[in-house]
């Protein structure tokens, strides 16, 4: 997991192909084709510009978290993790500790 710090906020970036269920979804190809046809200039952007656009889109999406759909599978995973925490709360690592460990290179 890569970490990007932008304007005082930390953004965790998933590894490539971190969301295979999205790529394998029935509408993925159609959606990508629609975007490419509607905004062909996107394909001409440099990698850096595409990344900057992705960060801006993410910032916009994250400002309205209630509008982001959550799947049943994601809700089940959250329930599983919460139950795991309830069973053994001492296994939790504070964000500050995890961040310090990541930034120090101790994975």
Secondary structure, DSSP 8 states (H G I E B T S, - for coil): -EEEEETTEEEEE--TTTTHHHHTSTTHHHHHHHHHHH-GGGGGS-HHHHHHHHHHHHHHHHTTGGGS---HHHHHHHHHHHHHHHH-GGG---HHHHHHHHHHT--
